[in-house]
């Protein structure tokens, strides 16, 4: 088995979506020559300076996230700007999580993503 490497990414000045695609590729292991989609062979990723990330045009005001508690009428929505102020790590993890393959390996892959403050 190949040993996992650790990639440190500086998020300063990068956009959310482009950063998330790079992270998703590293977590899956697609950058390796012996990549196989059914194997969990990705690397660890550490992201620094997440609070200095930028959003294209007015996406931080237009994009909304929706949550439901399971109770009738408990449908909540929050803008990207408000969620980023509250928890920037959650914004990045949600973006990367949506780009990972929808299978059993997805939860294992997202655990290898760490954010430094």
N, C-alpha and C positions, 0 to 999 in steps of 0.2 A: 504494500500500500504506500502510496506517495504521501509525503509529509505536507501538511497544510502550511502555507505561508501567511504572513500578516501584511496587509496593505494598509498604509496610512494615507488618507485622502484629506486634503485641505479644501473645505467647501467655500472659502472666501471668494465672493464674486461670481460663483457658478449658479446656474439656474437649477431649480428643483428637479425638473424632469430629466435633464441631461445627466445630472449627478446620479439620479436614481437608476438610470439605465446602466451606467458604468458599474455601480455597486451590484446590481442584479446579475450582470455578466460575471463578476468576480465571485459572487456567492454560489453561482451554479457551477463554476469551473469551465465555462465556455472558452476562456482564454488559453486553456491548456491543449496541447496537441493530441492528447489521448482522451479527450472528452467523450463521455457516454451519458446520454440523458437519463438512463435508469440508475446511475450511480451517483452517490453524494460525494463529489470530489472537489467541492469549492473551497475557497480560502476564507480567512478571517478578514474583516474590514473594520477599520477604526476611522471615524469621521471627526475631524477637528473643525473649529470655527463655524459651527452650524448656524449660529445666530447672525452671521454675516452673509448668509445666502441671499440671492435676489430672485425676484419673481418677474416674469415678463409682463409688460404693459400693466393692466389693472387686474391681473388675475387674483391678487390677494384680496380684492374686494368682491369680485364676481364669483369665484369658486366657493361652493358651499359643501359641507359634509353633513350627512344626515345620520342620525342615530335613533334607535327605537328601543325602549326599555322592555317591551313585551306587554305593557298595559295599554288599554284603550285610550287613545288620545295623547299618548306620551311620545310623540314624534318630535324630535329636537333637531334643529339645524344650527350650524355655526359656520361663520365665514373662515376662510383660510387665514386671514389676518389675525382674528381673535384666537383661533386654535394655535397658531404659531407663537403668539405672545404667551399663551398659557402653557403649551408643551411642544416645543419645536422638534423634539425627538419623535413624537408620535406622528407628526406630519411626514417626516422622512420615512419612517417605518411603514406607514400606510402606502406611500408612493412606491416603495420598493416591493412590498408584499403583493401589490397588484401586478407587478411585472414578473414575479416568480411563477414557475409552472404550478398549475392547480392539481397537485397530487400529494402523496404522503410525505414527500421530502421537503415540502414548503416550510413547515414549522421548524424543521431542523436547520434549514438554511437561514431563516431570519434570525435565529438565535446567535448566529456568528457575526451579526452586525452590532457594533458598539459605537456609542457616541460620547466623545469627550467634551466636557464643558470648557 
